[in-house]
Amino acid sequence: MSLLKPSTITPFHIDFEWWKKNERDWHVFLRSLLCQEHQDAFANMDEDEMIDWIDPQTAEVKPVDSVQHALMTHCALLPEFTGERTAMVEAIFRTFLVNGNVPMSAEDLGKGLGRPAGIILKTIAGPRVYRGLRPFQIQEPVHSEGE
């Protein structure tokens, strides 16, 4: 984790690795967000099933959890997924799901949610991690010796 303090332009995302390490029931929570159609479809499926997903920004093929994929590509896009009375952390989390977990800053989130960027930043950049919302860090490619 960076020692720099996040600002309103720092990109954030849902860190699903944080979820896996800190929330034993992360799959149960994600499944609870599925629409009825997908809850039925995933009722008898293995929790760890992975599928290939194409990143819309980089065109890179990445393995993605199948429940996560269903949320990002279908359920999160339904009108009933978010509402104006949704609590801030939940609204931010769901916004990332709707956007395919593309990193966004507090300023971007504020514009989309109609809420002050400063309040959003205080909420997601504090010492407590809510719903895996963390600053996005670009992963450096690993090079072998001689490159």
C-alpha positions, -999 to +999 in steps of 0.1 A: +000+000+000+013+035-009+023+058+019+008+088+000-025+101+013-053+097-013-068+128-027-101+135-046-083+125-079-068+092-066-084+063-084-102+037-063-117+003-071-132-028-054-102-048-042-116-084-045-084-098-031-091-078+001-126-094+001-111-129-002-086-122+027-110-104+050-145-115+045-152-152+049-186-149+034-177-126+004-194-150-021-226-150+000-226-112+000-220-110-038-247-136-045-272-116-024-267-088-050-276-110-080-309-105-097-334-134-093-325-149-126-289-152-117-296-163-081-315-192-097-287-199-122-260-199-096-280-219-070-262-251-077-229-238-092-194-240-076-185-208-058-150-207-073-159-210-109-138-187-131-146-174-166-126-153-191-135-116-192-122-091-216-112-058-200-129-031-220-101-006-216-071-028-223-087-057-243-067-080-219-084-113-212-085-118-174-100-147-153-129-134-133-151-150-107-184-160-124-206-144-098-186-111-101-190-113-139-228-118-137-231-088-114-209-065-135-224-075-169-261-080-161-275-075-126-258-042-118-272-027-150-308-033-140-326-001-130-335-015-095-299-022-087-293+014-074-316+040-060-314+075-046-319+062-010-290+038-012-264+044+016-232+061+004-208+031+008-233+008-009-239+034-037-201+036-043-197-002-042-226-006-066-213+021-089-180+002-093-200-030-101-220-011-127-188+003-143-171-031-144-149-021-115-130+004-136-110+027-112-127+060-104-117+090-083-138+105-056-145+134-080-158+109-107-179+092-081-192+125-068-204+136-102-221+103-108-238+100-074-245+137-069-226+137-037-196+158-025-162+144-036-147+154-002-173+133+018-168+104-006-130+106-001-133+108+037-156+077+036-134+055+014-099+067+022-101+064+060-083+037+081-113+014+079-119-004+046-155-006+036-166-033+011-131-036-002-131+000-016-094+008-018-070+030-039-061+014-072-025+005-077-012-003-111+005-037-111+040-035-126+048-063-150+073-088-137+104-090-159+129-118-158+166-111-156+182-098-188+151-079-200 
